[in-house]
Amino acid sequence: MYSVRVITRWHGNTQVHMLLLNLSITGLLIWKFGIDYFVIFCASALLHLILETGLSISGIRKGEVYVYGRKLPRAADALLRALVEGPGFCVPAFFAADQIMAGNVGLGVGFPVVVIGLASLHMGLADRRDVARLGPDEKPQMSRRAMTRPGAVMLLSLINTGCLSALFLMPDPYRLHGFLYVISYALLVILFYIFNYNLGVRMVQLYDAETKTFTTPGPLFQAAGLAYDSAYEMALLISPAYWVTFYLGFFHYTTLT
């Protein structure tokens, strides 16, 4: 089973739009609620940069990326992805946990849903438009990440067990804040997938070893696969951006004090 993203060389333009949105929203939250949003922005971007560098070196992350006609070096592509995909979900998830803990459930749920929903719609529509722009001899980039290789599954299980243990060992009320953050992150990624799957640029595919082809299963399988990807392969795997930062003492938790 593979998590698949369909993009083109123009995907870099859309990423720049998302980076500007991330910077604007994070700046607003820092001004309104304090330095914690700068901390989670930097921590999530750093973790994603490490992951993107690994994906690039291993050859999983392929293809050329252009930003307004200029081809990005591999390092710049990894940095741009990290600044977009890390804070893009981690900052809204931290806001959701903050506001829910403060009793502002409507704000904590509504604001991230609106932000991620609109951003997901913009990205999905832009990628779909760019795929339609390809010439008859051009093909979109199919970025496939294996989800069920035995070795990778075992390694991920070990890592996620450590991540869950680190979250459970946090004292109250920070433990609840941490789990609200992880749950919010997973749900926001699912929201992103809902938009992008229905626009045809994000999906789960199966590989048929006999025919050596990829097939796209139906909606129920897609829902299960993307939910697994969101909660297990992304939310927990990215949680060190939160709990490592907590144990280092960088968060101030202005809504809890």
N, C-alpha and C positions, 0 to 999 in steps of 0.2 A: 504494500500500500504506500502510495506517495502523496505528499502534499505538493500541489502544483500551483505555480503562479504564471500567468500568461502576460508578458510585457513586450515592449519593443525598445528600440534604442532611444526613443523619446521619453522614456519613463523618468529620466533625470529631471526633465522640466517639471513634472508633477511633484517630484520629491522636493524640489526647491520651493514650490508653493507650500507644501506641508511643513518644511523647515521654518518658513516665515510665520506660519500659523503657530507652530510649536513655540517659537521665540516670543511671539506676541502674547499668547495665553500664559506662558510661564512668567513672563515679565509682569503681567497683570496680577497673577497670583502671588508673586513675591512681594509686590507693592502692597497688596491687600492683606495677605496672611502670613508673610514672613519668609525667612531664609530656607525653611525646609523644602520649598519647591525648587530652589536653586540646587540644593543638595541632591534631591531625587533626580533632577534633570541630569546633573553631571554623573551620578552613579549609574543611572540606566544607560546613558550614552556610552560610558566607559565599558560596561559589561557587553553591550551590543557590539562595540568596536572589536572587542576580543573575539566574540562569536563570528562576526563578519570576516575578520582576518583569517580565522580558522577555516571558514567555508571557502574563502577565496584561495587559500593555499592548498586545500584539499582538492580543489577543482569542482566542488559542488556548485559554487556560485560562478556562473559563466556568463558570457555575453559582453557586448560593448554598451556603455552608457554615455549618452551625450546630454549636455546641458546647453540649450540654445545654440546648437551647432558645434560645440566644442567637446571633443572626446575627453572623458575623465580618465586619469590614470587609475589603476586598480586601487591604490591606497586612498585616493580622493573619493572613489565610488564607495569603498567600505566606510569611510568617515561620514559621508552624506547619509548612507543608509542608517548608520548608528545614531546620528543626530535626529533622524526622522522616526525610525521604528522604535527606538528606546523611549525617549520622552513622550512620544505620541500616545502611548498607552499608559506608561508609568505615572506621568504627572496627573492625568485625569483620574486614575485609580487612587492615587494618594489623596486627591481632593475629595473623592467619594468617601473614602474611609474617614477622613478628617471631619467632614460635614455630618456624616451619619453618627459619628461618636459625639458630635456637638449637639445632636438632636435635630439638625436641619436635614431631615431625610429627603424632602422634596427637592431641595437645592442639590444635595449630594448625589441624587440619582439623575435629576433632570439635566443639569448642566453637562456632565460627562456624556450622557446619551445624545444630547443635541450636538455637541462638538464632534464626537466620534462618528455619529450618524452622517452629519454634513460632510466631514472630511472623507469618510468612506465612500459616500456617493460621488464626491468630486473625483477621487482617485479611480473608482471603478469606471465612471463615464469617460474620464480622460484616457485610461488604458484601452477601453473598448473603441473609442474614436481612433486612437493611434493604430490599433490592429487593423481597423478598416482602411487606414491610409496606406497600408503596405501594398507594394506593387504585386503583380501576378507571380513574379519569381521570388518574392520575399516571403519569409516565414517569421512568425513571432518567436520570441525567446520563451522556451518552456523550462522554467526553473523548477526542477523536481528534487524534493527532499524525502529520502526513504524514511518511513515511519515504523517498519516492522522487521528490519534486519535483526536477527537474534542478538548479535553482539551489541548493537546500538541500543536495543531495548533493555538489555541487562545493565548496561552502563547508565542509561537514563534512570532506570529503577533505583540504582544505587545513589545517584546524585539526588534524585527527588526525595528519597528516604532521608538523606542528610538535610535537605531543605525543610522538609516537614518537621524533623526533629528540632532544627534551629528555631522554627516558628513556635513550636509547642513549649520550648524552654524559655521563651520570653515571658517576663512577669506581666501580670495584669496592671493597668488596662492596655498595655502596649501589645499584648498577645492578640486581643480582640481587634485592635487597630490593624495589626499585621494580617490577620486572616480576612478582614474586610477588604484590605488592599488587594490581596491575592484573588479573592472571589470577584471583586470589581474588575480587576485586570482580565480575568478569564471571560467574564460576561461581555466586556467591551470588545475583546477580540472576536467573540462569537458574533457580535453585532457587525463588526467589520466584515466578517466572512459572509454573513447573510446578504449584505449589499453586493459584495464582489462575486459571490457564487451566482446570484441571480443575474448579474451583468456578464457572466461568462468568462471572468478573468481570474477566478480562484476556485479550486476544486480539489477533490480527492480522486486519484486514479489507481487502477490495479494493473499490474504487469502480468501478461500471459507469457510464460517461459516457452511454451510450445510454438506460438506464432511470433514471439518476440515483438509484441505490440502492446500499447497501453490502451485500456478501456476505461470509460467513465461510467461508474455505476449510477443508480437512480437516486432520487432525493432522500429517501430514508437512510441509505448507506452514507450519503454525503453528510447528512445531519449528524450521524453518529461519529463519522471520521473527523469532521471539522470540530465537533465538541471535544473529542479526545485530544486533538491537536491543540485546541485553545487552552484547555484546563491542565492537561498533563505534560504536553511537550513544550508549552510556552509559559503559562502562568507560574508553574512551580520552577521551571528551569531558569526563569528570569528573576525569581524571588530573591536571589542573593543581592540584587541591587537594593533591596529593602533591608533584609535582616543583617547583612554584613555591615551596612551603614549604621543600623541601629546599634549593633554591638561595638562599633567604633566610637559611638557617642556623638554622632554628627547631627542627629535630629533634635529639635527643641520641643516639638509637639505643643504648639501654642494653644491648640484647641483642647488639650488635656490638662493644662496647668492653669 
